[in-house]
Amino acid sequence: MSLKFTNTLSKKKEDFITINPNQVKIYCCGVTVYDLCHLGHARSYLNWDVLRRFLIWKGFEVKFVQNFTDIDDKIINRAKREGCSTDELSERNIDEFHKDMDTLSILRPSSMPRATKCLHQIINFIEELEQKKVAYSSNGDVYFSVDKHKNYGKLSGREIENQIDNAAGRLKINQEESKKNSLDFALWKKSKSGEISYSSPWGNGRPGWHIECSAMVKQELGESIDIHLGGSDLIFPHHENEIAQSEACNGKELAKYWLHNGMVNVGGEKMSKSLGNFTTIRALLEEGISPMTLRFFVLQTNYRKPLDFTEKALKAASKGWERLNKCLSFGHIYNIKAQDINGIKLDKAIKKSINRELDENSFKLLSDFEKYMDDDLNTSGALSILFELSQPIRKYINFLKGKDINEVEKDELNQVFNKWQLLSELAGVLGLKVNLKQESTKNKLEIDTNKIEELIKKRSLAKANKDFLIADKIRTDLRNIGIELIDKPKGLTEWKLLSD
């Protein structure tokens, strides 16, 4: 089966064919940095992270660009309320954005341009539109003339006469008086007295929201790209306007494929501040929800469908991730070093392993995983493969309880390790990162192997000095937090995590 995506532009599922062989250029609309990121951002950027990881796993060379809108009415108003500059507010929230995304194991983009750092490109872009007679200036503002772009509405499917005026609330009220057509949208906005502004051929002002992305796409990726990403709330007017101004300027198709993720609902209602059901990523994490539980929860639903966020659904996701994480921890439970088993580093994108020893069933599961992902990123189906692959690993973990790993059948152990390696690799494609955290009735300990080895040395020294009370206490303390010590000949001591 070939890789297929549902293209918002054609309204159907299409084979994915790149502009240049084995190279993929992707642009993702980023955040306006006036506040912390919310659950909707998590849903969007987690899905696009999986898209990127999957393409890399399949062997594509991917350039992934995501912007920051760092000048906007919301930023200006928030900075005034907080008594700081817009630059200070933006810098702070950019730092917080990176903290949230890093915690969720979302790969950092190839580049992250900012609107205020691309003013020269934005101004040049607007001047080209003026030269082509599809933009006009009026009292310090510059507008795109919608009726001069014959394909306007092709993404959203709306007719010009039915378009929503002043959509998304991004235009100033007094701008309406300057426009030739009420549907024309701002490319450059004249600044108010005392408001932050930048010099331009039309006077002091700042760029409109839509023009930022068109200029950054051209600067970072060229005139035409393979995939443009965003939430479904951006289809109109933002992406519609991007297409209009980019294709009018460049005379080329802006993007071959437009992918949009569905919105987040909370208890059946769309998440919004006005309804009081708005929650940030930071708040969820501070409540004790693990980053991988949140990622697992998001991936249970196809990216295009609405995601219903409920406490019950989140608890179910937590239990599901706990089961999967236990199997992903297998190689670490028995303290097998990564280099001994060609371990997968899950904190970065991986490429598909070629040299592997798989039995017939594992090979079929690998094939089914890829088929699911090839079918418009069916992450729910992909997760089902991970659980099927984990079943024999879970059984073997139970089999090994109380046994010394050096005394079990080596061929059988190798077969399980091969399954574990495949499980780790496929989990890595979904960005699911093993969490070596063992729950016990008394304590929670994030496993620190250096600390454990240090305690083992102290115990060995205590035994050598015949201080058996201290030696026994160290063994008991470690066992209470889920670590079992195994004394070997010649004074060696190994350790493993106790299985639930």
C-alpha positions in Angstrom: 0.0 0.0 0.0 1.3 3.5 -0.9 1.4 6.3 1.6 -1.8 8.3 1.5 -3.0 11.5 3.1 -6.4 13.2 3.2 -5.8 16.4 1.3 -8.1 19.3 2.5 -7.5 20.9 -0.9 -9.0 18.1 -2.9 -11.3 16.8 -0.1 -10.1 13.3 -0.7 -7.4 10.8 0.2 -4.5 10.9 -2.2 -1.2 9.1 -2.8 1.7 11.1 -1.4 4.1 12.0 -4.2 6.9 14.5 -3.3 8.0 17.4 -5.5 11.6 16.1 -5.3 12.4 12.4 -4.9 12.8 11.4 -1.2 12.7 15.0 0.0 9.7 16.4 2.0 9.3 20.1 2.7 6.8 20.8 5.4 5.5 24.1 6.9 3.5 24.1 10.1 1.6 27.1 11.4 3.0 27.9 14.9 1.7 29.7 17.9 1.1 33.3 18.7 3.3 33.7 21.8 1.1 35.7 24.2 0.4 32.8 26.6 1.2 29.2 27.5 0.3 26.5 25.1 -3.0 24.7 25.6 -4.3 21.2 25.0 -5.3 22.1 21.4 -1.7 22.9 20.6 -0.6 19.6 22.2 -3.0 17.7 20.0 -1.8 19.5 16.8 1.9 19.4 17.4 1.9 15.8 18.7 0.2 14.6 15.5 2.6 16.5 13.3 5.5 15.2 15.2 4.4 11.7 14.5 4.0 12.6 10.8 7.5 13.8 10.7 8.9 10.8 12.6 7.1 8.4 10.3 8.4 10.1 7.1 11.9 9.9 8.5 11.4 6.3 9.4 10.4 5.5 5.9 13.6 7.1 4.5 12.5 10.6 3.5 14.7 13.6 4.1 12.4 16.0 5.9 12.8 19.7 6.4 10.2 20.9 8.9 9.6 24.6 9.5 7.3 26.0 12.1 6.9 29.7 12.8 6.3 32.0 15.8 3.9 34.9 15.5 5.7 37.3 17.9 3.8 40.5 17.1 0.0 40.7 17.2 -2.9 42.5 18.9 -3.0 39.8 21.7 0.7 40.2 22.4 0.5 44.0 22.4 -2.5 43.9 24.8 -1.0 41.3 27.1 2.3 43.2 27.3 0.4 46.4 28.3 -1.4 44.5 31.1 1.8 42.9 32.4 3.8 46.1 32.1 6.5 44.7 29.9 7.6 45.0 26.3 6.3 42.8 23.6 9.8 41.4 23.1 10.0 40.4 26.7 6.6 38.7 26.6 7.4 36.9 23.4 10.8 35.7 24.5 9.3 34.4 27.8 6.5 32.5 26.1 8.9 31.1 23.4 11.0 29.7 26.2 7.9 28.2 27.8 6.8 26.7 24.5 10.1 24.9 24.1 9.8 23.5 27.7 6.3 22.1 26.9 7.2 20.6 23.6 10.5 19.1 24.9 8.6 17.5 27.8 6.2 15.9 25.3 9.2 14.6 23.2 8.2 16.7 20.2 11.2 17.1 17.9 12.3 20.6 17.5 11.7 21.9 13.9 14.5 22.4 11.4 14.0 26.1 11.8 11.6 28.4 13.6 11.4 31.8 12.0 9.7 34.7 13.8 7.6 37.4 12.2 9.7 40.3 13.7 12.9 38.7 12.3 11.4 38.4 8.8 10.2 42.0 8.2 12.5 42.5 5.2 11.1 39.4 3.4 7.5 40.4 4.4 7.8 43.9 3.0 9.4 42.6 -0.2 6.5 40.1 -0.6 3.9 42.9 -0.2 5.7 45.1 -2.7 5.6 42.2 -5.3 1.9 41.9 -4.8 1.5 45.6 -5.3 3.5 45.4 -8.5 1.2 42.6 -9.7 -1.9 44.8 -9.0 -3.4 42.4 -6.5 -2.7 44.6 -3.5 -3.3 48.3 -2.8 -2.4 50.8 0.0 -4.9 53.0 1.7 -4.1 55.4 4.5 -1.0 53.5 5.7 -2.7 50.1 5.4 -2.1 47.6 2.6 -4.7 45.1 1.5 -4.9 42.1 -0.7 -7.7 42.4 -3.4 -9.6 39.2 -3.1 -11.7 39.6 -6.2 -8.5 39.7 -8.3 -7.6 36.1 -7.4 -9.8 33.8 -9.4 -9.3 30.7 -7.2 -10.0 32.4 -3.9 -12.0 29.9 -1.8 -10.6 26.7 -3.3 -9.3 25.4 0.1 -12.4 26.1 2.2 -14.9 25.6 -0.6 -16.5 28.9 0.1 -17.8 31.3 -2.6 -16.5 34.9 -2.2 -20.0 36.3 -1.8 -20.6 34.0 1.1 -17.3 34.6 2.9 -17.4 35.8 6.5 -16.4 39.4 6.9 -13.6 40.2 9.3 -13.1 36.5 10.1 -11.1 35.5 13.2 -11.3 39.1 14.6 -7.8 39.9 13.2 -8.8 43.2 11.5 -9.2 46.5 13.2 -12.7 48.1 12.9 -11.3 51.3 11.4 -9.7 49.3 8.7 -13.1 48.6 7.2 -13.4 52.2 6.0 -10.1 51.9 4.0 -10.9 48.7 2.1 -12.3 48.6 -1.5 -14.0 45.3 -0.7 -15.1 44.3 2.7 -13.5 40.8 2.1 -10.1 42.2 1.3 -7.6 41.3 4.1 -4.7 43.2 5.6 -1.1 42.7 4.5 0.3 45.6 6.4 -1.4 47.5 9.3 -0.8 51.1 10.2 0.2 51.5 13.8 -1.7 53.5 16.4 0.0 56.3 18.3 2.3 54.9 20.9 2.0 51.4 19.6 5.0 49.3 18.7 5.7 49.7 15.0 8.2 49.1 12.2 9.2 51.3 9.3 8.0 50.4 5.8 7.3 52.1 2.4 3.7 52.7 3.6 4.7 54.2 6.9 5.1 52.8 10.4 3.1 49.7 11.1 3.3 45.9 11.4 2.6 42.9 9.2 -0.8 41.3 8.9 -1.2 37.8 10.3 -1.6 35.9 7.0 1.4 37.5 5.2 3.8 36.3 7.8 3.5 32.6 6.9 3.6 33.2 3.1 6.9 35.2 3.5 8.4 32.6 5.8 7.5 29.7 3.6 9.2 31.4 0.7 12.2 32.3 2.8 12.7 28.9 4.4 11.4 26.4 1.9 10.9 28.1 -1.5 7.8 29.0 -3.6 6.3 25.5 -3.5 6.2 22.9 -0.7 5.0 19.4 -0.2 2.9 19.7 2.9 1.3 22.6 4.8 -0.1 21.8 8.3 -2.4 23.4 10.8 -5.6 23.1 12.8 -8.9 22.9 11.0 -9.8 26.3 12.5 -7.1 27.8 10.2 -8.6 26.6 6.9 -10.5 29.9 6.7 -9.4 32.6 6.6 -5.7 32.0 7.4 -4.8 29.2 5.0 -7.2 30.5 2.3 -5.5 33.8 2.4 -2.0 32.3 2.4 -2.8 30.5 -0.8 -4.2 33.6 -2.4 -1.3 35.9 -1.7 1.4 33.2 -2.2 0.1 32.0 -5.5 -0.7 35.5 -6.8 2.9 36.5 -6.0 4.8 33.4 -7.1 2.6 32.1 -9.9 3.0 28.6 -8.4 1.0 26.2 -6.2 1.9 26.9 -2.6 1.5 23.4 -1.3 0.5 20.0 -2.8 -1.0 18.7 0.3 -2.9 20.5 3.1 -3.4 18.5 6.3 -5.6 19.7 9.1 -6.1 18.3 12.6 -9.5 18.2 14.3 -10.4 20.3 17.3 -10.4 19.4 21.0 -13.7 19.0 22.8 -14.0 19.0 26.6 -17.0 17.1 27.8 -18.6 17.3 24.4 -18.1 21.1 24.0 -15.4 22.9 22.1 -12.5 23.9 24.3 -12.5 27.7 24.8 -11.7 30.2 27.5 -15.2 31.6 27.4 -16.7 28.3 28.4 -14.3 27.8 31.3 -13.1 24.5 30.0 -9.7 25.7 28.8 -6.6 24.0 30.0 -2.9 24.4 29.3 -0.3 21.7 28.8 1.6 22.9 31.8 -1.5 22.6 34.1 -2.1 19.0 32.9 1.5 18.0 33.6 1.5 19.7 37.0 -1.6 17.7 37.9 0.5 14.6 37.6 -0.4 13.5 34.1 2.7 12.0 32.5 3.8 13.4 29.1 3.6 9.9 27.5 0.1 9.4 28.8 -0.9 12.6 27.1 0.8 11.6 23.9 -0.8 8.1 24.1 -4.2 9.7 24.7 -3.9 12.0 21.6 -2.7 9.2 19.3 -5.7 7.0 20.1 -7.8 9.2 17.8 -7.1 9.9 14.2 -5.7 13.4 13.7 -8.6 14.6 11.5 -11.3 13.7 14.0 -12.4 15.8 17.0 -10.7 14.7 20.2 -13.0 14.5 23.3 -11.0 15.2 26.4 -12.6 13.7 29.5 -11.2 12.5 32.9 -12.5 9.0 32.2 -10.7 8.9 28.8 -7.5 10.2 30.3 -7.5 7.6 33.0 -8.1 4.8 30.4 -5.1 6.2 28.4 -3.0 6.2 31.6 -3.7 2.5 32.2 -3.0 1.7 28.5 0.3 3.5 28.5 1.3 1.9 31.8 0.8 -1.6 30.3 2.7 -0.7 27.1 5.5 1.1 29.1 6.0 -2.0 31.2 6.9 -4.0 28.1 9.0 -1.2 26.6 11.0 -1.3 29.9 11.8 -5.0 29.4 15.4 -4.6 28.3 16.1 -2.1 31.1 14.4 -4.2 33.8 17.2 -6.8 33.5 19.9 -4.1 33.2 20.8 -5.1 29.6 23.0 -2.4 28.1 21.6 -0.7 25.0 24.7 -1.4 22.9 24.4 -5.2 23.6 21.0 -5.3 21.9 21.2 -2.4 19.4 18.9 -0.4 21.6 16.7 2.3 20.1 17.1 5.9 21.3 13.6 7.2 21.5 14.4 10.8 22.0 15.2 11.4 18.3 13.7 10.4 15.0 14.8 6.9 13.8 15.1 5.3 10.4 13.7 1.9 9.7 16.0 -1.0 10.7 17.0 -3.2 7.8 19.1 -5.9 9.4 16.8 -7.6 11.8 15.9 -11.2 12.9 12.1 -11.5 13.0 9.9 -14.5 13.1 6.9 -14.7 10.7 4.4 -13.2 13.2 6.7 -10.2 14.1 7.3 -9.5 10.4 3.6 -9.5 9.7 3.0 -7.1 12.6 5.7 -4.8 11.3 4.0 -4.8 7.9 0.6 -4.2 9.4 2.0 -1.2 11.4 3.3 0.4 8.3 0.0 -0.2 6.4 -1.9 1.5 9.2 0.4 4.5 9.2 0.5 4.6 5.4 -3.3 5.0 5.5 -3.5 8.7 6.5 -1.6 8.2 9.8 -3.9 5.7 11.4 -2.2 6.0 14.8 -5.1 4.1 16.5 -4.4 1.1 14.3 -0.6 1.5 14.9 -1.1 1.4 18.6 -3.1 -1.8 18.3 0.0 -3.4 16.7 2.2 -2.3 19.6 -0.1 -4.0 22.0 -0.2 -7.2 20.0 3.6 -7.2 19.7 3.9 -6.6 23.5 1.8 -9.6 24.5 4.6 -12.2 24.4 6.9 -9.8 26.1 4.5 -9.3 28.9 4.2 -13.1 29.3 7.9 -13.5 29.4 8.3 -10.8 32.0 5.9 -12.8 34.2 7.8 -16.0 33.4 11.1 -14.4 34.6 9.8 -13.3 38.0 12.1 -14.7 40.6 14.5 -16.2 38.0 18.1 -15.3 37.3 18.2 -14.1 33.7 21.5 -15.9 33.1 19.9 -19.3 33.8 17.1 -19.1 31.2 17.1 -20.5 27.7 19.2 -18.2 25.5 17.5 -18.8 22.2 14.1 -18.0 23.8 15.5 -14.9 25.4 16.9 -13.7 22.1 13.5 -14.2 20.4 11.9 -12.0 23.1 14.6 -9.4 22.8 14.1 -9.3 19.0 10.4 -8.6 19.6 11.3 -6.0 22.2 13.6 -4.2 19.8 10.9 -4.1 17.2 8.4 -2.8 19.8 10.9 -0.1 20.8 11.4 0.9 17.2 7.7 1.2 16.4 7.1 3.0 19.6 9.8 5.4 18.6 8.0 6.1 15.3 5.1 7.3 17.4 7.4 9.2 19.7 6.5 7.0 22.7 9.4 7.2 25.0 10.0 4.5 27.7 9.7 5.8 31.3 11.7 3.9 33.8 9.6 4.8 36.7 8.6 2.0 39.0 5.4 2.3 41.2 5.3 0.8 44.6 2.9 1.0 47.5 5.3 3.1 49.5 7.4 5.2 47.1 7.9 6.4 43.5 11.4 6.5 42.3 12.7 7.7 38.9 15.4 5.1 38.3 18.9 6.6 38.6 21.3 3.8 37.6 24.3 5.7 38.9 22.7 6.0 42.3 21.8 2.3 42.4 25.4 1.4 41.5 26.7 3.7 44.3 24.4 2.0 46.8 25.6 -1.5 45.7 29.2 -0.4 46.2 28.3 0.9 49.7 26.6 -2.4 50.5 29.6 -4.4 49.2 31.9 -2.3 51.4 29.6 -2.9 54.4 29.6 -6.6 53.9 33.4 -6.6 53.6 33.5 -4.8 57.0 31.0 -7.3 58.4 28.5 -4.5 58.9 25.6 -6.7 57.9 22.9 -4.4 59.4 23.8 -1.6 56.9 24.1 -4.1 54.1 20.7 -5.5 54.8 19.2 -2.1 55.2 20.5 -1.1 51.7 19.0 -4.2 50.2 15.7 -3.6 52.0 15.6 0.1 51.0 16.2 -0.8 47.3 13.6 -3.5 47.4 11.0 -1.1 48.8 11.4 1.1 45.8 11.2 -1.8 43.3 14.9 -2.8 42.9 15.9 -6.4 43.5 19.6 -7.2 44.1 21.1 -10.5 42.9 24.3 -11.6 44.5 26.6 -13.5 42.1 29.9 -15.5 42.6 33.1 -13.6 43.2 31.4 -10.8 45.1 29.5 -9.4 42.1 26.0 -8.0 42.6 23.5 -7.4 39.8 20.1 -5.6 40.0 16.7 -5.6 38.3 13.4 -4.0 38.6 10.7 -5.9 40.3 7.8 -6.7 38.0 4.3 -5.8 39.1 
